Amino acid sequence: MTRVLVVDDEPQIVRALVINLKARKYEVDAAHDGASALELAAARHPDVVVLDLGLPDMDGVEVIRGLRGWTRVPIIVLSARHASDEKVEALDAGADDYVTKPFGMDELLARMRAAVRRAEPVAGEDGSTVVTDSFTVDLAAKKVNRDGTDIRLTPTEWHLLEVLVRNAGRLVSQTQLLQEVWGPAYRTETNYLRVYLAQLRRKLERDPSHPRHFITEPGMGYRFEG
């Protein structure tokens, strides 16, 4: 069974999540503050964490950093904060996804399932191949093939593709992408991302104007969907 750690200081939200998750055969632990969350995570080793940012004893971002010190467990942030910079801070600290309150239970459950799936060993993590319905990425050989033809990418296009593919399904913030591909001095050059993502879509998407694989989360970052 999949074990979920729910961290929220609103009793009604915790109760609703526990009822819905247990009804779907999840095992559930609940914490109402950051310190309890970190203790429970260490003791129970959850498969996914659903975390509110507004906790009474510490900011949820501190909890994310505390978890990331020792575990890669998927973390889905649940928060009433709508500002994109706060979302980006949580993602940069190591969160995997972000759901804004009020939220639909079906959407949250779908994101949880996706996060747990991504945490399992998959093709591509060992340097092998990632296959979509449009193209194939061979991470070891640094090659992309579409419809039987190798697609030529520039070194920068390849580096950007590689970062997104290795984080498949996960929202990668603009800051993280800029730092990893161009370096720390380019943290604010978001126009670079728009230009290079457009080039990748042109070369790899079947319909670049309606991308299926290179998804933009406005003001936050980008997500690769296989």
Beta strands, then each sheet from edge to edge (+ up, - down):
strand 1: 3-7
strand 2: 27-31
strand 3: 48-52
strand 4: 75-79
strand 5: 97-100
strand 6: 129-131
strand 7: 136-138
strand 8: 143-146
strand 9: 149-150
strand 10: 171-173
strand 11: 214-217
strand 12: 221-224
sheet 1: 2+ 1+ 3+ 4+ 5+
sheet 2: 6+ 7- 8+ 9-
sheet 3: 10+ 12- 11+
end
